Amino acid sequence: MAPDESATPRADLPSAPFPLVAVDVGNNRTKYGWFEGPAAGRLPEPIERLEVAGDWPDFGALHRWLGPLVLGPVGWWIGSVNRPSCTRLVDWLREHRPEDRVTLLAARDVPLEVDVDRPDMVGIDRLLDAVAADRLRHPGRAAVVVDVGSAITVDLVSPQGAFLGGAILPGIAMSARALHQFTDLLPLLDMSELAEPPPALGQSTVAAMRSGLFWGAVGAIDQLSRRLTAGHPGPPQIFLTGGAGPAVAALLGPEALHVPHLTLAGIALTAEAVAGRDEP
């Protein structure tokens, strides 16, 4: 999404980005993170978080969450893959917090080389995840970045720190809906609360569906991780985020790490980098 005109820095606000609210506007939920300051040499962690399910922002919950945190103007740094939800959020901010600075992040903002054919067409969530993974990875090692969300993305950051692209496939819940929608008898399964891997051997229709949905996703992630890094010296580090991230990470070996706030951290790192470029 191209930055809105409201993303232009305001002369009456400080150039430093902190404190800031990082906003990850996804297809089925919106995540907010409050960051107080930069994290030197490590991944920034939000001091407070709010997660709202659905594609319609709950502005009542957002207002209550902001109450004890915000004493003056703040910066909002938004990474969005859901244009209608993002538009509603920006409209609300213009009406209720007109003194705040709002920045809609685009590919050109990320502090990372994006070595693909059309950087502007890459989902900003993938790039922000890569920014955070680049901060976490060991020097000289490639990183595989996995977001297990509505769609599953498996991307590669080179040992030199460049985003090289990757793969996109249906998420577990999306695949469950497809099985139900495109067949006559298969039920619609709720895979959103999957805390433990299901048995591979399904001895009922529902159990077989759970097995196929979960282990099919794990197998795809594992194979893609191997194929994306074929020819690279040594095993890659694998960073996972998203709802099923913890369950999947435990099955991918010791190099896999679940990072729950990867996208929000990527937004905070990008905000810091953008503000640094704006300084005289």
SVG drawing of the C-alpha trace seen along z (x, -y; Angstrom):
<svg xmlns="http://www.w3.org/2000/svg" viewBox="-23 -23 52 68">
<polyline fill="none" stroke="black" stroke-width="0.4" points="0.0,0.0 1.4,-3.4 1.8,-5.8 -1.1,-8.2 -0.5,-11.9 -1.0,-11.8 2.3,-10.0 4.2,-13.2 6.2,-14.2 4.7,-17.1 7.0,-20.0 5.7,-20.3 6.4,-16.7 9.9,-15.5 11.8,-13.5 12.5,-10.7 9.9,-8.0 9.5,-7.0 7.1,-6.5 5.3,-4.8 2.4,-2.5 3.2,0.2 0.2,1.6 0.1,4.9 -3.2,4.9 -3.7,8.4 -6.5,10.1 -8.3,11.5 -6.9,9.5 -5.1,6.3 -2.2,6.2 -1.0,3.1 2.3,2.7 3.4,-0.2 7.2,-0.8 8.9,-3.2 12.4,-3.4 15.0,-1.7 16.5,1.6 20.2,1.4 21.6,4.6 18.5,6.7 15.0,7.1 12.6,4.5 9.7,5.8 6.4,4.0 5.7,2.8 2.0,3.3 0.0,5.1 -3.5,5.3 -4.8,7.9 -8.3,7.5 -9.8,10.3 -11.9,9.7 -11.5,7.4 -13.3,4.5 -11.2,2.6 -12.7,2.5 -12.1,-1.2 -13.7,-1.0 -11.0,1.6 -8.3,-0.6 -9.5,-3.7 -9.5,-1.9 -6.0,-0.4 -4.6,-3.8 -6.0,-5.5 -3.3,-4.8 -0.5,-4.9 -0.8,-8.1 -0.2,-11.5 0.5,-13.4 1.0,-13.1 2.5,-9.8 3.5,-8.3 1.5,-5.5 3.5,-3.2 1.3,-0.9 2.1,2.2 -1.1,3.3 -2.2,6.1 -5.9,5.2 -6.7,2.0 -10.4,1.6 -9.4,2.2 -6.4,-0.2 -8.6,-2.9 -11.0,-2.7 -8.2,-2.9 -6.6,-5.9 -10.0,-7.7 -10.5,-7.0 -7.1,-8.4 -7.7,-11.5 -11.0,-12.2 -10.0,-11.2 -6.2,-11.8 -5.6,-14.6 -2.3,-15.6 -0.7,-12.2 1.6,-11.4 0.5,-8.5 2.9,-6.6 1.8,-3.8 4.9,-1.8 5.8,-0.7 8.6,1.5 10.9,-1.6 10.9,-2.3 12.3,1.0 16.0,1.0 16.7,4.0 17.8,4.7 14.8,6.2 16.3,8.3 13.2,9.3 11.6,8.2 9.0,5.9 9.8,4.8 6.6,2.7 4.4,5.7 5.8,7.7 3.4,7.8 4.7,5.4 4.2,8.0 6.7,10.3 9.3,7.5 8.7,6.4 9.1,10.0 12.4,10.1 13.6,6.9 13.2,8.4 14.7,11.7 17.7,9.9 18.3,8.4 18.0,11.8 20.1,13.9 23.8,14.6 26.2,12.8 27.0,14.8 24.0,17.1 20.9,17.2 17.5,17.0 14.2,18.5 11.2,16.4 7.9,18.2 4.5,16.5 1.8,19.1 -1.2,16.9 -4.2,16.7 -1.7,17.5 1.6,19.2 4.7,17.3 8.2,18.9 10.8,16.3 14.6,16.2 17.0,13.6 20.5,14.0 23.7,14.3 24.4,10.7 21.0,9.5 18.9,9.2 15.3,10.3 15.3,12.7 11.7,13.7 10.1,17.0 6.8,18.9 3.2,18.2 0.7,21.0 -2.8,21.3 -2.9,21.1 -4.2,24.0 -7.6,22.3 -7.9,21.3 -7.2,24.9 -9.8,26.1 -12.4,23.8 -11.5,25.0 -12.0,28.7 -15.4,27.8 -16.4,25.5 -15.3,27.6 -16.6,31.0 -20.1,32.2 -19.5,34.1 -16.4,32.8 -17.2,30.6 -15.7,27.2 -13.0,27.6 -11.9,24.9 -8.1,25.1 -7.5,21.8 -7.0,23.2 -4.5,26.0 -2.1,26.1 -0.6,29.6 0.2,31.5 -2.6,33.9 -1.8,37.6 -0.6,38.3 -2.8,41.4 -6.4,40.1 -8.9,42.8 -12.0,40.8 -12.8,38.3 -12.3,35.3 -9.0,36.7 -7.8,37.4 -8.6,33.9 -6.8,32.4 -3.8,34.6 -3.7,33.6 -4.2,29.9 -1.5,29.6 1.1,32.1 0.7,30.9 1.5,27.4 4.5,28.6 5.8,30.7 5.5,27.8 7.3,25.4 10.1,28.0 10.6,28.7 10.5,25.1 13.0,24.2 15.4,26.8 14.9,25.9 15.2,22.2 18.6,22.6 20.0,25.4 23.6,24.5 24.0,22.2 26.8,23.2 25.4,24.6 21.8,24.9 19.7,21.7 18.1,20.1 14.4,20.4 12.1,17.7 8.4,18.4 5.5,16.2 1.7,16.5 -0.9,18.5 0.4,22.0 4.0,20.9 4.8,22.5 3.5,25.9 5.3,25.8 8.6,24.5 8.9,27.4 8.9,29.8 11.5,28.1 14.6,28.8 16.9,26.8 17.5,24.0 13.8,23.0 12.6,20.3 9.1,19.0 9.0,15.2 5.5,14.1 5.9,10.3 8.1,10.5 6.0,8.2 5.5,5.6 9.3,5.6 9.9,5.2 7.7,2.1 9.5,0.6 12.9,1.2 11.7,-0.3 10.3,-3.3 13.6,-3.9 15.4,-3.6 13.0,-6.0 13.3,-8.6 17.1,-8.3 17.0,-9.1 14.9,-12.2 17.4,-13.6 19.6,-16.4"/>
</svg>
